[in-house]
Structures are given as structure tokens and as C-alpha cells.
Amino acid sequence: MTQASTSNKKKSESGKAQQNPLVTRLTGAGEDALQRIAELPGGGRALTAFNDLRNRVDELSKKVRGIDALERRVAKLEKQVAEIKGPRNPAKPAQRRTPPPAPPTR
């Protein structure tokens, strides 16, 4: 191993070591914040509402992901219907009706 690769490896390891305490501190701070919110009057209801919102967003995202598949199915069915109907004949031009003659003026 060369000295450059060894120093790069040490730098990446020290970067990971620095990230772990940061992530751990953030996790701990988040848990503390949630506990404080839960202890507030109405905080439990707020947390429940946030949880429900998260669940609803998850359900909605699953449904939205299914829209692409539905669009492909509709396009396929439209193509099949077009094949069954065959090529369209151009519409016959509408016959123009001439207006009735104007009554004679006196």
C-alpha cells in the first residue's frame, strides 16, 4: 500500500468516526424533543396527529405509484379499441342548405 492510499483510508475512517457521534447526538436530541412535546398539554394528540399524517402520506404515495401502471393499461386498451374499430372513414361533407328566398319587398 502506498502512503497516499494509507492517508486517504485514515481520512475516510476518521470522517466516519466523526459522523457517528453526530448522528448519535441528533438521534438523542430528536428523542428528547419528542418526549418534551409529549409532556406538553395536547402534545400527545399532536404526536398522534403527526403519526396519522405520516401513515396517510404513505398510503397516498402507494396509490400515486399505481397511477403509472393504470396509465399504461389505459393506453394499451385504447390501442386495442382503435384496432378493433379499424381506420376511420372521413366524414361526408355536410350538405349546405340554401336559405329560403327572402320575401319580396313592397
N, C-alpha and C positions, 0 to 999 in steps of 0.2 A: 504494500500500500504506500502511496506517495504521501508526502507531508501535506499537500494541498487537499487531497481527499480525506485525510485524517482530520484536518482542521474543519472541513465542511461538515463532516459527520458529527464532530463535537458541537458545532454551532447548531445543527438541527436538533440534536439531543437536548441542548440547553434551552432551545426555543420551546420544545415540547414540555420540558420541566417547568418553564415559566408559565405556559398555558394552563397546566393542570391546576396550580393554585388559584389562578384567575377564574377558571371555570368553577372550581370548588367554592370560591368566595361568592361568585354570582349565584350559584345554586343555593347556598346558605342564605344569602340576602333575600332571594326570592321566597324561600320558605318562611323566613322571618316576616316578610311583608304580608304574605298570605295569612299568617297567624294573627298579625295585628289587625288586618281587615276583618277576619272572622270574629275577633273580640269586640269590634265596634258594634253599636246598636244598628241592626239591619245589615250588618256585614255578612252574616251567614246567608241571608236572602240574596245579597249581591253576588256572592260567590256561586250560589246555586244558579242564578240567572246567567252568569258568565259560562258556567258549565253547560247549561241548556243551550246557550247560543253556540258554543263550540260544537255540540252534538248536531244541532240543526245545520250549521255550516258544512259539517262533514257529510250529512245526508244530501244536502243540496249539491255539493261538489260531485258526489257519486252520480246523481241524476244528470247533471250537466255533462259529465263524461260520456254518458249513454246517448247524448244527442247526436254525436258524430256517427255512431252506428246506425241510428234511425235515419239520418240524412242519406247515408249510403243505401240503405234499404229502399227508401222512397225513390231515389234516383234510379235504382235498378228496376223497380216496379213501373216507373214512368216510361222507361225504355221498353219494357215488355209490352205495355199497353200501346205504345206507339207502333211497335212491330205488328201487333195484332190488328190494329186499325188499318194499317197499310198507309201508303202515301196519300196525302190529302189531294182531292181534286180541286183545282182552282174554282172558286165560286163563280157562277154565271153572273155576268154583269146585270144589275137590276135594270129593268126596262123603265125608261123615263116616261112618265105620264105627262102629256101636254096639258097645260091648264085649260079649263073650259074657256070658250071665247067670251070676251068681255061683252056685256050687253050694249046695244047701240045707244049712243048718246043722242039726245034730242036737241 
